[in-house]
């Protein structure tokens, strides 16, 4: 029974790690390079899916610190929304 539980925990930790990695990469792209148009849409979509997967995996692991980290990443993504960016060409 504990071996199966350990296997399940490792699986959810791996899922959380991959989705957190995707979230980090998308946030770096959104904050550092400020993509526009279709590229921005795909980065925000990937970040949104990654946040949902992170939250679900953290729920399965019953780990509040992981939940807080995922929520902070979602908050950072919302701060740098394309609607709020200033056009530097003006």
C-alpha positions, -999 to 999 in steps of 0.1 A, spaced: 0 0 0 28 25 9 46 17 -23 16 26 -44 11 57 -24 48 67 -29 44 60 -66 13 82 -68 31 110 -48 61 109 -71 38 111 -101 20 142 -88 53 158 -79 66 152 -114 34 167 -129 37 197 -106 74 202 -115 67 200 -153 37 224 -151 56 248 -128 85 248 -153 61 256 -181 47 284 -160 81 298 -152 91 298 -189 59 315 -200 63 341 -173 98 349 -183 88 352 -219 58 375 -210 78 397 -186 111 399 -203 101 400 -240 65 413 -240 52 393 -269 23 408 -289 -7 395 -308 -10 358 -314 22 349 -296 10 367 -264 -23 348 -267 -5 314 -268 18 323 -239 -11 334 -217 -30 303 -226 0 281 -217 4 300 -184 -33 296 -176 -32 258 -182 0 255 -163 -15 273 -133 -46 250 -133 -24 219 -135 -1 232 -107 -31 239 -84 -46 205 -91 -13 187 -85 -8 207 -53 -43 197 -42 -35 161 -48 -2 164 -28 -20 184 -1 8 210 -1 -2 246 7 32 260 -2 29 247 -37 -6 263 -40 7 296 -29 36 295 -54 12 287 -82 -12 315 -72 18 340 -71 27 329 -106 -8 335 -118 -8 369 -101 24 379 -118 9 368 -152 -21 391 -146 1 421 -137 18 419 -171 -13 415 -192 -9 429 -228 -37 455 -222 -16 472 -195 16 476 -215 27 510 -227 36 514 -264 72 526 -264 70 538 -300 50 569 -290 
